[in-house]
Amino acid sequence: MSGGATGTPTPDSAATAPAGTTSTAPSARRIWTRVRGTALVVALVLIGGLVLATVRSADAHGALDPRSTEPHGSRAVAELLEQRGVTLTLATTLDEATAATNSETTLLVTAPDLLTDAQRSTLRSTMENSAGRTVLLGAGSPSLDILAPGVTGAPGTTVTNLDPACTLPAATRAGSVDLGGERYEVAPGTTADSCYPSGGRPTLVRLPGPGTTDTVLLGSPDILYNTRLDQQGNASLALQLLGSRPHLVWYLPSLYDASADASEDDTTENFLSLIPSGWLWGTLQLALAALLAAVWRGRRLGPLVTERLPVAVRASETTEGRARLYRKANARDRAASVLRTATRTRLAPLLGVATRDAHSPELLLPALSARLPGTTADPQHLLFGPTPADDSTLIRLADQLDALEREVRTS
């Protein structure tokens, strides 16, 4: 049997591979050609994002920033307070906030839940010693135990127009305002003014302390936003709460604060909470798009497509390679089946049997016996026999099949 010429694998093939490269691995140039379009798009997105961030960072600030004119900024209320003679100090670290706080000061903490436990303890000590007012925006369960003992948080609600329903002078003068968000529950025996209830629980709580000290909890910061300041009694309530002292310390907690002694989990949580929801949704959409692109570009079931190889591979080399794979995997059953199938396929036309019937022993064996009545070989065993027990038996089977085919051709 001429295995090299026909492409049939023979385990004992001794063909020598020709000199020169036969590697089908893509070259660096070909890889670059494939990925340069994707790389260009990614580079443009990154460059565009950096340029946009640089341009906007010059005149834009974050939410509740007294310098920001954005819808969720607070420049409007800051200017109103300054017109009323209240001096404003912006603090981005806890050290700056505590250093500027005294008995003539209102300390506004815009995001108390971002602080670590160590920072909250320091802030609590400052609140007790300052004899001033502290306003906490959206304080939830993480910070209430330390900053507002005796008060617990409840699940947040939608910000709506709420009535005071209390006797706190600032609330009664302001009337209805846009509040909601975090709701609070004051422990029995705790002295407090509870206003603007939502679902039976207040969204504004004032906790009086010794002397002139007090703490105000606002469930939502919406009354300080530029877009909401002129609605309902928002401006009145904001000016009364923040303008009761001549000096206002506006504290914007930052992850870059050196006083933060947080664990890795706390740092990750705080960092994620600072990311705008739009960016999180955008990242999710990009991940979904990447997944869909991977599915689209992945291997799909379908007919085989002929591909031009970068180099010519000799049939004998392919046969030898497949034979070595069969031998490495001890796949004698597969190798014997391939040898017998190829021999039957070539013998059928020589014996006058249709190619579709080449693998039917009822049709092929009688035609072979009629062609070779005196043969000493056992056609049934050679063409349809069991799997060889070892490699030597497999090699002997290949030789016998080759001899049988030569005998048929010369008969």
N, C-alpha and C positions, 0 to 999 in steps of 0.2 A: 504493500500500500504506500503510495507516495504522499505521505502526510505533509511535507514541506510545500508541495505544489498545490495542494488542495485546501490548505488551511485547517486540516484536521489535526488536533493536538496529539503528539506522541510523547509519552513521558521520557523515553530514552533518546530524545532528539539530541544530536550532537552538533547541531549547526552553530557556527560561530558568528556572533554579532558583528556587523561591519563596523569599521572605524568611523568616527565622527559622532556628532551629537544626534540623539533621537528624542531629546526632551521635548515634551509638549507644554511645559510650564510657561505661563505668560511672561513676557519680558517686562522690564520696568516701563518701557515706552508704551506698551500695550495697556498696562494697568493704568498709567496716567491718562491715556486716551479715554478709558472707560469711566474714570472717576472725576475727570476735570470739570464736567458740567455740574455735578453735585457739589464739588468743592467750591466752585465759583458762586453757586447760589448760597451756600452756607457762609462764605466770606462776605458776600454782599449783605446778608441779614445781620451778621455781627457788626460790620462796619456801620450799617444804617442805625442799628440800635445804639452804638456808642456815640455816633454823631447826634442822634436825637436826644440822648440822655445829657450830653454835654451842652446842647443848646438850651434845653429846658431847665437845666440845673442853675442857670444864671439868674433866673427870675421866678422860679417855682420852688415851693417848699411843701412839706408834708401836711397831713390833716391836722387841724387844730393849731397850726403854727401862726402866731400873731403877725408874722411878716407876709403871710400868703394871701393872695387875692383870689385863689381858686375857690370853687364852690364850697369845699369842705375846709377851707382855711378860716382864720379868725381875725383877719386884719381889721374888719369893720368894728368889732367890739373893742379891740385894742385901741383904735383911734378915738372911739367914744369915751373910753376910760381916761385917756390922756387929756381930752378936752375938759374933763371934769376935775383935772388936777391930780389924777392918780399916776404915779410914776411906775413904769413897768420894767422889770428885769427878766430877761430870757435866760433860763438855765437849762443846759443839756446834760449836766452831771449832778449827782447827788451832793457832791461837795459844794458846787456853786449854789445849789438851792438852799442847803442848810446854812451856808455862810451868810446868805442875804436875808434870812428869815429872822424876825424879831417881833416884839409886841405890837409894832405898827404895821405889820405885814399880813397880807392874805397870800397864802401859799396854794397855788392851783397845781394839782398833779393830774396830768391829762391821761395817763395810762398806768394806774397803780399796779395792775396785774402783771405788768412787764418787769416789775422789780423782783429781785431775789429776796429770800427771807432775811438775809443779813441787811440788805438795803431797807427793807420795811421796818426792821427793828431800829435802825438808825433814824429813819424818818419818824417813827413813833416817838422816839426820845426827843427829837426836835419839836414835834407838835406839842408835847407836854410842857416843854421849857420855854416855848416862844411866847405864850400868852396871846397868840394871834388866832386867825382863822385859817382852817385848812379845808379846801374844796377838793373832793375826790370824784373824778368823772368815771362812771361805769365800773366802779369797784365791784368785783365779784368775789366768790368764795375764796380764791387763793390769797386775797389780801385783807379780807374783812376781819379775820381772827386776830390779826396783829394791829391793824390800823383803826378798826372800829369794833372793839369788844362789845358783846351784847347784841350785835346785829348779824343776821345771816342773810345770805342771798337766795333768791328764788329764780327759776328759769325766766329768761328775758321775754319781753313782749314787743309788739310793733309800736313804733313811736306814733302817737296820736295826740289830738287836742284834748287835754285833760284839765279839769277844774281843780282848784286848790283843795277844797274840803278840809281846811285846817285853819288855825288862828295865827300862824306865823305871819308877822307883818309884811315881810318881803313877798310872800305868796299872795296874800290878800290884795296887796296893791297891784301886783302884776296881773292877777286874774288868770284866765286859762292860758296855758302854754303848751308847746310841743314837747312832751315827755313820754317816757316809756322805757324800753330797754330793760336794764336790770331792776328787779323789784326786791324789796327788803322786808324783813320781818324782825321786829324789835322784841327782845326778850322781856318777859314780864319783870317789872321793877326797874327797868331802864328808863331814865328820863329822856324824852326825845320829842321833837316835833315831826309828825308824819304827815306829808302832803302829797297831793296829786296821786291818789290811789288808782291802780289799774288791776282789775280782777281781785279787788279786796286788799291789795297790798300796796304800800306807798312806793313811789319812785323818787321821792325827795325826802331825806331824813336829816334833821339837824340834831346833833348830839352836843349839848352844852357841857363845857368843862369848867375847871376852876377859874374864877375871875372872868376875864374877857375871852377866854379860850373857848372855841367851839369847832366842831367838825361837821361839814355838810357833805352828804352823799347825794350825788345826782346819778340816776340810773342811766341816763343817756346824755351825750355831749351835744345833741342837736341844736340846743338853743344858742350855742356859741358859733355855729356855722354861718358863714357869710350869706348863704342862700336862705336861711331860716330866721335870721336876726330880726327882720322887719315884720315877721308874722306874729299874730296873736300878741301875747304879753312877753314874748321871748326876750326882747331887749331890756325891758324893765326888770325882769327877774335876774338876768345876767349882770346888769349894772349894779343892782342891789347886793348880790352875793359877792361879786368881785370888787366892788368899789366901796365897801364899808370901811376900809383902812386906806391910808394915804399911799401905801406902797404895795404893789402886786408882783409876786414872784411867779412867773409862768414856767413851770417845770415840764419839759418834754423828755421823758426817759429815753435813754439811748443804749444800744448794745455796746457802744464803744466806751462806756463809763468804766473807768478803772476800779471803781468801788464795787462792781458786780463780782461777787465771789460765788458764782453759780456752778453747778455741776454741768457736765456735757449735755445731759438730757434737758436741763432747764434752758441752757443756751440755745439748743436746737428749737425748743418750743417757742422761746421768745423771738428767735429769728423768723420762724415761719409766721408768727402772728403779725410781724411787721410787713410782710409781703402783701401787697394789695390783692384782693380776691381776683381781680381781672387777670393778673399775671399767673395765678395758680390755674385758673380755667384755661388760659392760653397754653400753659405748659401741658395740661392734660390733652388739649386738642392736638398739639404737636406730637405728643406721644402716640395718640390714636392714629394720626396721619402716618407716622413712621411705621406703625404696625401694619396698617393697610398697604403701604408701599412695599413692605417686606413680603406680605402675602401675594401681592400682585407680581413682584419680581421673583418670587420663589419658584421652585420647580413645580410644574403643573403636569398632570397626566395627559397624554396625547400621543399621536404617532411619532415615531422616531424621525429625526431630521438629519439628513446627511450633512456632515460638516467637513469642510476641506481641512485636512491635517496640515500643520506647518511643515512637516517633513514626511518623506516617503518611508513607510515601514514595510520591510520584506515579509512575505507570508510565512517563511520559515522562522523568522524571528518572533512573529506573533504566536505561531504554534508552539515554539519552545517556551515562550513566556507563560502561556496558558497551561502547558504541561507541568511547569515548575509550580504553578499555583495549585494545581490538582494534587501534586505530590506533597506539597507543604501542608495541605489540609487533609491529607489521607483520603481524598475523594476518589477512591478506586471505582466506586459504583458509578459516579458521574463520568469518569474518564472512560470506563468500559462501555457505558451507554452511548457516549458520543462516538466512539470508535465503531461500534456495531451499527448505529444509525447511519453513519456516513457510508459504511460498506454496503448496507442494504440499499441505500439510495442510489449508489453507483451500479450495483448489480442488476437492479430491476430493469432498466432499459436494455441491458445486454441479454436478459433472459426473456424479453418480450412481455414483461409485466408492467402495467401502468404504474407511474410513480406514486400515485395515491395509494396503491396496494402494496408498496414496497415493504411495509412493516407488518403485513399480515402473513403469519406463518402458513396458513392454509393455502395461500396463492403463491408465495415466493418459494417455499421448500419443494413442492412438486416440480416447478419449473427448473429449479436448480438440479434436482435428481435426474430429470430428463436430459439436462445438458451435460452433466458429469455422472453418468451411471456407475463408473468404476472408481470414483474417488475414495480415498481412504479416510478423508476428514469427515467429521460428524457435523453436517451443516446446522442441525438443530441446536447443538451445544455451542457452536461458534457464533451463530447469528442471534440466538434467543436464549442463551444459557444464563447461569447465575453470575453473581458478582465475583470477580477473582478474590481469592483469600489473601494474597499478598502481592507485593510489587513484582516479584519474578513471574508469578502467574499472569499478571496484567501484561507484562512485556511479551510473554510467550503468546498470549491471546492476540496482541497487535501483530506479531510475526505471522501467526496462522491466518488471520484475516487478510493480511497482505498476500500471502501465498495463495489463498483461495481466490482472491480477485484476479491474480495473474493467471491462475489456471483457467478461470472462466474466459478471460480475454484471449487466451491462446488456443482454446478448444474449438 
